[in-house]
Amino acid sequence: MKTKSIRMPDELMNAIEIVEKEEKVEEATAIRKLLRIGYETYLANMYRFGKLSLAEVSRLLSLTQI
């Protein structure tokens, strides 16, 4: 796993704090969770607009197609 340093706007820090409290997880875990949700949503939109196939989305998310 790599480490990155980024500037985070206050509204995103507030969102991270909400996830921390609601899910009772550490800050890093909350950030990873929100990043994953954002990535999944991004790929879903790419699929919806025909920019990615279902197979490509599955591969990028390390999922198998059923």
C-alpha positions, 0 to 999 in steps of 0.5 A: 500500500502506498502513502499519499499526502493531499490537501483536503477541503473542510467539507471533505474533512467533515464527511470523513469525520461523519464516517469515522463516528458513524462506522467507528473506524479510524480516519484512514479507514474512513478515507479509504472507504469514501475513496472506494465508494467514489471510484465505484460510482465513477466506474458505474457512470462510465459504464452507464454512458457506454465508456466502459463495458461490464467486463472492464468494470468488473476487472477494474473492481476485481469482481467476477461477472455472474 
